[in-house]
């Protein structure tokens, strides 16, 4: 089952990301910027397929709604899981009769609504900070995941862990994990040398500092409570 799901994700990435971007790269000049219209809609308009452009707008709208729904779902469940492990207030561990963490969903929805006002408050710079705080940190998370996968498979091969623990055996070990780490490092560092790289680097430093300080206080509170 795990292998089937992973293969499905790989197929969708190739179809909806790699192939779609490849088509855009072939027909859309890198020096052309149409900020008022989607690149996909522009391509269909240039091809004279007006109806397809409206369909693409509908697809983009549905994709945006789906992404927002997925983000609220995942974030609320993450809050619930963190509350179960005492990493977040117990308030978010409460669920309704159907097992839905409604308080977490409401909290995430409020944050999402407040974020809409970012359009009117230094939108361009704030967007860069948000990209750095999510995309760059996401790359760092994948570095950790790849390193953990490498260490786990290394432990299995040495007999430290049972081979039965492997539900899905990823191919090209250890090269795939190494390539993943290198690519993500290149992405993180490469962004620093862009036009707004200093803003992104600064936002990363601030975000990491907030995370470390929060973790420090969390550990200190836990130690104090355990002693009492």
C-alpha positions as CSV (number, residue, x, y, z in Angstrom):
1,X,0.0,0.0,0.0
2,X,2.8,2.4,0.9
3,X,4.6,1.6,-2.3
4,X,1.5,2.2,-4.3
5,X,0.9,5.6,-2.7
6,X,4.5,6.7,-3.3
7,X,4.3,5.7,-6.9
8,X,1.1,7.6,-7.3
9,X,2.7,10.8,-5.8
10,X,5.7,10.4,-8.2
11,X,3.4,10.1,-11.2
12,X,1.4,13.2,-10.2
13,X,4.6,15.2,-9.7
14,X,5.9,14.2,-13.2
15,X,2.5,14.9,-14.8
16,X,1.4,18.1,-13.1
17,X,4.8,19.7,-12.3
18,X,7.6,18.5,-14.5
19,X,5.7,18.0,-17.7
20,X,3.6,21.1,-17.2
21,X,6.6,23.3,-16.5
22,X,8.4,21.8,-19.4
23,X,5.6,22.8,-21.8
24,X,5.6,26.3,-20.3
25,X,9.4,26.6,-20.8
26,X,9.0,25.6,-24.5
27,X,6.4,28.3,-25.3
28,X,6.8,31.0,-22.6
29,X,9.8,33.3,-22.9
30,X,11.7,33.6,-19.6
31,X,11.9,37.4,-20.1
32,X,8.1,37.7,-20.5
33,X,6.1,38.6,-17.5
34,X,2.3,38.7,-17.4
35,X,1.5,39.3,-13.7
36,X,-2.2,39.9,-14.5
37,X,-2.8,36.5,-16.0
38,X,-1.8,32.9,-15.3
39,X,1.0,31.5,-17.6
40,X,-1.2,28.5,-18.5
41,X,-4.0,30.8,-19.5
42,X,-1.6,32.9,-21.6
43,X,-0.4,29.8,-23.4
44,X,-4.0,28.8,-24.3
45,X,-4.8,32.3,-25.4
46,X,-1.8,32.3,-27.7
47,X,-2.9,29.0,-29.2
48,X,-6.3,30.5,-29.9
49,X,-8.1,28.1,-27.5
50,X,-10.3,30.6,-25.6
51,X,-12.5,27.9,-24.0
52,X,-9.5,26.0,-22.7
53,X,-8.3,29.2,-21.0
54,X,-11.5,29.5,-19.0
55,X,-11.3,25.8,-18.1
56,X,-7.8,26.5,-16.8
57,X,-9.0,29.4,-14.7
58,X,-11.6,27.0,-13.2
59,X,-8.9,24.4,-12.5
60,X,-6.6,27.0,-10.9
61,X,-9.5,28.1,-8.7
62,X,-10.3,24.5,-7.6
63,X,-6.6,23.9,-7.0
64,X,-6.4,26.9,-4.7
65,X,-9.4,25.9,-2.8
66,X,-8.1,22.3,-2.5
67,X,-4.7,23.5,-1.3
68,X,-6.3,25.7,1.3
69,X,-8.5,22.8,2.5
70,X,-5.5,20.5,2.7
71,X,-3.5,23.1,4.6
72,X,-6.3,23.6,7.2
73,X,-6.8,19.8,7.5
74,X,-3.1,19.1,8.0
75,X,-2.4,22.1,10.3
76,X,-5.3,21.4,12.6
77,X,-4.4,17.7,12.9
78,X,-0.8,18.7,13.5
79,X,-1.9,21.0,16.3
80,X,-4.0,18.1,17.8
81,X,-1.0,15.7,17.6
82,X,1.3,18.3,19.2
83,X,-1.2,18.9,22.0
84,X,-1.3,15.1,22.6
85,X,2.5,15.2,23.1
86,X,2.4,18.3,25.3
87,X,4.1,20.4,22.5
88,X,1.0,22.7,22.2
89,X,-1.7,23.8,24.6
90,X,-4.1,21.1,25.6
91,X,-6.9,23.3,24.3
92,X,-6.2,22.0,20.8
93,X,-6.4,18.3,21.9
94,X,-10.2,18.6,22.3
95,X,-12.3,17.0,19.5
96,X,-16.1,16.9,18.9
97,X,-18.3,13.8,18.8
98,X,-17.1,12.8,15.4
99,X,-13.4,13.1,16.3
100,X,-12.8,16.4,14.5
101,X,-10.5,18.9,16.2
102,X,-12.8,21.8,15.7
103,X,-10.9,24.2,17.9
104,X,-7.7,23.6,15.9
105,X,-9.6,24.1,12.6
106,X,-11.0,27.4,13.9
107,X,-7.6,28.6,15.1
108,X,-6.0,27.9,11.7
109,X,-8.9,29.4,9.8
110,X,-8.5,32.7,11.8
111,X,-4.8,32.8,11.0
112,X,-5.6,32.2,7.3
113,X,-8.1,35.0,7.3
114,X,-5.7,37.4,9.0
115,X,-3.0,36.5,6.5
116,X,-5.3,37.8,3.7
117,X,-4.6,41.4,5.0
118,X,-0.9,40.9,4.2
119,X,-1.9,42.1,0.7
120,X,-2.2,45.6,2.0
121,X,0.8,45.6,4.3
122,X,4.1,45.6,2.4
123,X,2.9,42.7,0.3
124,X,6.0,42.1,-1.7
125,X,8.5,42.0,1.2
126,X,6.1,40.1,3.4
127,X,5.6,37.5,0.7
128,X,9.4,37.0,0.6
129,X,9.4,36.4,4.3
130,X,6.6,33.9,4.1
131,X,8.3,32.1,1.2
132,X,11.5,31.9,3.3
133,X,9.7,30.8,6.3
134,X,7.9,27.9,4.5
135,X,9.8,27.0,1.4
136,X,13.3,27.2,2.8
137,X,12.4,25.6,6.1
138,X,10.6,22.9,4.1
139,X,13.8,22.2,2.3
140,X,15.6,22.0,5.6
141,X,12.9,19.5,6.8
142,X,13.5,17.3,3.8
143,X,17.2,17.4,4.5
144,X,16.5,16.0,8.0
145,X,14.1,13.4,6.5
146,X,16.7,12.2,4.0
147,X,19.4,12.0,6.7
148,X,17.1,10.0,9.0
149,X,16.2,7.7,6.1
150,X,19.9,7.2,5.4
151,X,20.7,6.5,9.1
152,X,17.7,4.1,9.4
153,X,18.7,2.0,6.3
154,X,22.3,2.0,7.5
155,X,21.1,0.6,10.8
156,X,19.0,-2.1,9.1
157,X,21.9,-3.1,6.9
158,X,24.2,-3.4,10.0
159,X,21.6,-5.5,11.9
160,X,20.8,-2.8,14.4
161,X,17.1,-2.7,13.2
162,X,15.0,-5.5,11.9
163,X,14.4,-5.7,8.1
164,X,10.7,-6.2,8.9
165,X,10.6,-2.6,9.9
166,X,11.0,-1.5,6.3
167,X,7.5,-1.2,4.8
168,X,8.7,0.3,1.5
169,X,12.3,-0.1,0.3
170,X,13.4,3.0,-1.5
171,X,15.7,2.4,-4.5
172,X,19.2,3.7,-5.1
173,X,20.3,3.6,-1.5
174,X,22.3,5.5,-0.4
175,X,22.6,7.7,-3.5
176,X,19.0,8.9,-3.5
177,X,19.2,10.2,0.1
178,X,22.5,11.9,-0.7
179,X,21.2,13.5,-3.8
180,X,18.2,14.8,-2.0
181,X,20.3,16.4,0.7
182,X,22.6,18.0,-1.9
183,X,19.8,19.3,-4.0
184,X,18.0,20.9,-1.0
185,X,21.2,22.5,0.2
186,X,21.8,24.0,-3.2
187,X,18.2,25.3,-3.3
188,X,18.6,26.9,0.2
189,X,22.0,28.5,-0.4
190,X,21.1,29.5,-4.0
191,X,18.2,31.6,-3.0
192,X,20.5,33.7,-0.8
193,X,22.3,35.0,-3.9
194,X,19.1,36.2,-5.5
195,X,17.9,39.8,-5.8
196,X,16.1,39.6,-2.4
197,X,18.4,37.0,-0.9
198,X,19.3,39.1,2.1
199,X,15.6,39.5,3.1
200,X,15.1,35.7,2.8
201,X,18.3,35.0,4.8
202,X,17.3,37.4,7.5
203,X,13.8,35.9,7.8
204,X,15.3,32.4,8.1
205,X,17.6,33.6,10.9
206,X,14.6,35.2,12.7
207,X,12.4,32.1,12.3
208,X,15.2,29.7,13.5
209,X,15.8,31.9,16.5
210,X,12.1,31.9,17.4
211,X,12.0,28.1,17.1
212,X,15.1,27.6,19.2
213,X,13.9,30.0,21.9
214,X,10.5,28.4,22.0
215,X,12.1,25.0,22.3
216,X,14.4,26.2,25.1
217,X,11.4,27.5,27.1
218,X,9.4,24.4,26.4
219,X,12.3,22.2,27.8
220,X,12.7,24.5,30.8
221,X,9.0,24.4,31.6
222,X,8.9,20.6,31.3
223,X,11.9,20.2,33.5
224,X,10.4,22.5,36.2
225,X,7.1,20.6,36.1
226,X,8.8,17.2,36.3
227,X,10.7,18.3,39.4
228,X,7.6,19.6,41.1
